[in-house]
Amino acid sequence: MIPDYQTLMRPVLESAVDGEVRISDVVNILAEQFHLNDAEQDELLPSGKQTRFANRVHWAKSYLKQAGLVMSTKRAHYVATDRGKSALADPSTKINKVYLEQFDEFREFQARTRNSSDEENSPASEVESDDTPDEILRSAHRGINLALSAELLDRVRAGSPAFFENLIIELLLAMGYGGTSEDAGKALGKSGDDGVDGVIDQDPLGVDQIYVQAKRYADGNTIGAGAIRDFFGALNLKKAQKGIFVTTSTFSSSAIQTAKDLGMRIVLIDGNHLAHLMIRYNIGCREEEILRLKKVDEDFFE
């Protein structure tokens, strides 16, 4: 029998307690540990693109990460944190969703997902009994995207400054800004030019331009009002009318107010908004499966 994702949490954490591990290796190790037969190991999700067991291992790791018990190190690798090692100190401790709820980060994650669930994403036990099938599906979709957002931000923060810069290029181009990718790349390559990190054409002809400030900060490092005023001063030196300030962290309330007081010349994109835009425009992610919801065509029957 394939174990559920909560049962897998402790083994997934234990696998990384001695150092960095590859998630695919953990899937194979745990399949043997739980004595799964070939049929159980090969059972696919309805999408046909991932096995059910691997999916549950990935979700166990994702939930542990949201609670700060593991951290991503590089692509498809993770390691147990000090918090995770402490959780394993008592062999009798049952590591499940209830255990993870003691951590603020996980409670915040749960609040955002609104207890979303789906067979392929999180357990059906989280579904509210009064939810309609449509509501359950959409709630599950929100949950998937929120988990994806967290993973994307971790990957971006772990990347190099050049990677972050190229990501912004790709995102702005996907949103319809700039001329060619070559031109946009050259423009955004002028790092530290009088207080701005780059400039991109707002239209293919370059009639109007937008200046960009990019700060790749760790979670918890808040951008203050001073950084916004400095960027505003840089825009004035350039005689620019518009600017975009992008960060992988957050903006303080005073920074947001400062941007508003400056006449909305500066658009602020924090980490959550950045991840949302990456998902919307398929930057750093791709569509795995499309579910089409259909309803009765009343006109046909009339």
PEKA-V46529 format. One record per run of one state. SS is the DSSP state (h for helix, s for strand, l for the rest). FROM is the first residue (numbers start at 1). LEN is the number of residues. If there is no record, write none. Layout:
<<SS	FROM	LEN> <SS	FROM	LEN>>
This chain:
<<l	1	6> <h	7	9> <l	16	5> <s	21	2> <h	23	11> <l	34	4> <h	38	5> <l	43	1> <s	44	1> <l	45	6> <s	51	1> <h	52	15> <l	67	3> <s	70	3> <l	73	4> <s	77	4> <l	81	1> <h	82	6> <l	88	9> <h	97	4> <l	101	3> <h	104	10> <l	114	4> <s	118	1> <l	119	3> <s	122	1> <l	123	1> <h	124	3> <l	127	6> <h	133	26> <l	159	2> <h	161	14> <l	175	6> <h	181	8> <l	189	4> <s	193	1> <l	194	2> <s	196	1> <l	197	1> <s	198	4> <l	202	7> <s	209	7> <l	216	6> <s	222	2> <l	224	1> <h	225	13> <l	238	5> <s	243	5> <l	248	2> <s	250	2> <l	252	1> <h	253	9> <l	262	4> <s	266	4> <l	270	1> <h	271	10> <l	281	17> <h	298	4> <l	302	1>>
